[in-house]
């Protein structure tokens, strides 16, 4: 069982009917649109947007598999180039024989953009003058070309919308943007955790898809209590839940004799295996100070959300030291920073991986 969404067919997608319909309705009811999908890490934002793109393509919109990043530095200068590249890729993906002056003009600018973006240092350099002067016209002409070829519009998936200001988010007829991130410049769909029944159905779909013999009945590799407990621990983090299942099952199957009848993995065995594995990995990654601070948080309440100011009090440390520890914990996958709400302080939450270790 793989936790990587890139190798999971979209036909296995479950739930999110309301959110998916909201996104698709906005796309279908206007000449252009900008929408955002927000939620904690691992909750399924990217999978939802990829599914919406597939649904839109079934309705004669064009798209591509690309996810376009918006950098914090130079967002205004580079957004136009990124959008033009995304539209150009979508046109070629859906119309491989595309040709004409609109396509040729776009090709020249996209090639220039990509040549300049060959390295990380160059990617934030000012775009060529031709892009600033001709880019809006070339983008507009390319969108008109796509619509003339039968597309109802083009849907693009962007990341890090928080780096986009309202002034940057100019509209182009035929262009629909769905961005993972939050900003006041667009309408935002906030994802809540999938219901337990949807998670169980998601797993059932995956088990069935992995059957070597589709005609044979499949059997869950874990007891239902395992799924229920991991659902409680990971609180909506599907990516973390799937990885925990994969890691635990892989480790326990390695202890099974060849040819032996394999019984579903029980809760106690899986939790013990994951606790030992996650604890060893986290202690090695974090070092003594960060590990002891994580333990202190868990003793207080591992399910609680904490602000940086609250952690300064809890850990009895200075703000720079607490900030550094938080960065370590986030990089190690022990803590998530929750999406910010307005001007409120950022809240931090211990991940299921850390809670399993503790």
N, C-alpha and C positions, 0 to 999 in steps of 0.2 A: 504494500500500500504506500503510495507516494504522496508526500505532503505538498509537493511542488505543483502549483496551479497551472504552470505552463505545460505540463504533460497530462492534465486532466481534461477530457473532452467536455465541451460546454453543455452537451446533452445531459450530463449528470448533474447540472445545476438544479438546486431546489430552493423553494422559498423566495422571498423578496418580491412577491407579485405586486404588492402595492408600490414599492419603490421603483420597480422596473416600469410599471405603467405610468407613474408620474413622469419619469424621464422621457419615455417614448411619446407621451401625449404632448409634452412641451415641444419636442422635436417636430412632431407632425402638425402642430397647430400654428407654426410661425415660419417666416422666411429664413430666420436665423435665430440662434439661441445660445445662451451661456448658462451652464448648470454645474454645480459642484456636488460631489459625494464625499461626505465627511464621516469619520468614525475612528475608533481606536485601531492600532496596528493589528493585522491578522484577522479582522472581522469580515473581510470579503469584499472590500471596496473595488479592487482591481477586477476580480472575477465578475462582479455585478456589471461594471462598465463594459467589459469584454462581451458579456452576454447581451447587454443592450445594443452594442454595436452589431452583433450577429442578428438580433431581431430587426434592427433598422435596415440592415442589408437585405433581409428577406422582404422588406417593404420598399425596395428599389433605391435606398440610400447607398452611397458608396463610402467605404472606409478601408483601413488597412490594419495590420497587426501592430503597428508602431505605437509606442507610448512616448509622447513628446515632453521632455523636461523643461520647466521654466526656472532658470537660474536666478538667484537673488541678485547677482551682479549683472547689470546691463539688461534687465528684463525688457525695458521699453525698446532698447535698440535691437534686441535679438528676437523678440516675439514674432515680428512680421516674417523674418526669415524662417523661423521654426514652423509657423503656420503654412507658409508657402511650400516648404519641403514636405509637410504632412499631406497637404492637398495634392501635390504632385505625385507622391507615392500612392495615394488612394486612387488617383486617375489611372496610373499605370497598372495597379493591382486589379482594377476592374475593367480596364480597356487596354490590353497589351498592345493593340495596334494604334493607339492614340497618336495623332499627327496633326500638323497644322501650325500656323504662326503662334497661337496661344501656347501650345505645348513646347515649341522650340524656345520661346522667350522664357518660359518658366524653367526649362532645362538649363539654360545658360546661367540664370541667377542661382538656381539650386546647386549647380556644380561649383560656382564661385563660393557660395556659402560653405559647402562641405570641404572644399580645399582649404579655406581659411580656418575651419574648425578641426583641423587634423590633430591638434594637440590641446590639452587642457588649458594651457596658457593662452593659446590663440583663440579659444572658444569664447572668451569674453572681450576680444578686441572689437573695435568699432566695425560695423559692417561696411562693405564697399559703397561708395556714393551711389552707384547704380541701383542698389537695393532701396535706399532711402528715397530716391527720386522716382524709380519705376516700379518698385515693389507693390504698392497698392493697386496700380493699374494691372500689373501682371497677374496678381492674385485674383482680382475681380474678373479678368478675362478668362482665367483658367476655370473659375467656378461656373461662369456662363457656358464655357465649352462643355463641362461635365453635364450640366443640366440639358444642354442641347443634344448630348449623346444618350439621354434617357435617365440620368440620375435625378432623384428628387432633391438631393442635396448631399453634402459630405459631412460625415460625423468623425470628429477627431477626439482622441483620448490624451489629455495632458496631465502632468503631475505637478505638484507644488504650487497650486493656485494662490497660496498665501503670498507668493512673491510677485503677484500681478496686481497692479493698482487699477482703479476704475478707468483712469485715463488711458491705460494700455489696452483695455478690453473693447476696442472699437468693433463694430458689427460689420459683417460682410454677408450680403444676401446669399443664401445657399450653404452657409457654413454653420455647423452646429458643434459646439465645444462641450465636452463633459470632462470635468477636471476633478481629480482626487485632491482635496484640500478645502480650505474654507476662506471666504473673503466676503466683504460687503458688496463687492462688485457684481455678484451673481446670486441666483436663487440656489439654495443649498438643500440637498436631501441628506439627512443625518441617519446613518444606519445604527440600529439597535441590534443586540445579539439575536441570532437565529433561535427560534424555539427549539427545545430539546427534541420534539418529534421531527422537526425538519433536519436536525443533525443526524438523527437515527436514520432517516430516509436517505440522506446524502451518503452515509456509510453503506447502506444497503445497495444503493446504486453502484457504488465503487466495488463492493464485493462481487456483485453480479457481473460487472464489466471485466473483472480480473479472472473470471472463471476460464480455465483452459478448455473445458468442455461445456459450451453454453446449454446443452441439453440436460446436464446434470444439475440437481438442486445445490445451491450454495449454502454454506453454514458460516455463521459469524465466528471469527477467530477469538472473540472475547465475550465474556459474560456481559449481559446488559448492565450489570452494576458497574462495570468498568467505564462504560460510556457515560453513565449518569454521574459518576464521581469526577471524571475528567471534565465534563461539562461544567460542573460546579467550580472546579479549580481554575479553569481557563476563562470563564466568564465572557464568552463571545469570541475569544481568540481561536478561530478555526485552524489557522496555520499551526499554532502551537499545539492544539489538541491532536491534529493529525500526525504531527511529528512525534509527539509523545507515544501515540499508539504504535507508530512504525518502529520507533526505537525499542519500546518495551517488547513488542511481539518478536522482533528480530533477535533480540538478546535471549529471550526465553526459548524460541524455536531452536536456537543453537545448542541448547542443553538437551534436546530431545533426541533419542536414539533413532537411527535410520530405520525406516519401515514401521516405526511405532505409530499406533493410533493416537493422533493429536487431539486432546480435549481442548475446549475453549479456555483461554487464559482467564484465571480468576483475579479478583480485585486485589487481594493481599499480595499475591506473587508479583503482579505488575507494579503496584505501588512501591514495593520493596526494591525491585530492580531499578525503577526510575529514580527513586530516592538516592540510592547508592551512586548511580551513574551521574545524575545531575549535580549532586553534592561534590563529587570528585572533580568534575569539570569546572564548576563555578569557583571552588576554592582555589584551583590552579590559576584560573583566569584573573581572579580579583585580588589575590594577596590578602594578608592578614587584616589590614585596616578596613577595607571595603567589606570583607566577609563578616567581620565582627559587627559592623554597622548594619549589615543586612539582617544578621541574627537579632540585633536589638530592635529593629523594625518589626520582625516577625513575632518577637515576644510581646511587643505592644499590641499588635493586631495585623496579621499578614494580609487580611482582606481590606484594610483601610486605605483610603487615598490620603496622600500627604503633599503639602506644598513645601517648597524649599525652606520657607521660614519655620514651618513646623518641624522639619527635620533638623534644623539648626538647634532647636530646643531639645529634640529627642536625643540627638547624638552629642550634644554639648560641644559642638565644634564651631569654628568660624565659617562665615558664609563662603569664602573662596574654597575652603577645604571640602565643605558639603557639596558645593557645585561640582568640584572635581570628582568626588565619589559618585554623585549621580550620573555623571558622564560615563564613568567606568561601568556602573551597573546597567546603564542603557546599552552600551556597546557589548556587554556580555549577555544581553538578552534576559537580564534578571528584573528589569524595571521598564515600564512604558511611560512615556509622557502623553497624557491624554490631550485631545484637541482642545485648544483654548477657547473659552467663551468670553467674547468681548474683551474687557480690560481686567478680568479676574486673573489671579495668579495661576500659573500652570500647575496642574495637579499630577502627581505621579502615582503609579499603581504597580504593585509587585506582580510579575507575570506568573502564569501557571507553572512555568519551568522552575522558577525560584521557589514557589510554594511547595512543589513536589520535593525539591531538595531539602526543605526545612520541615 
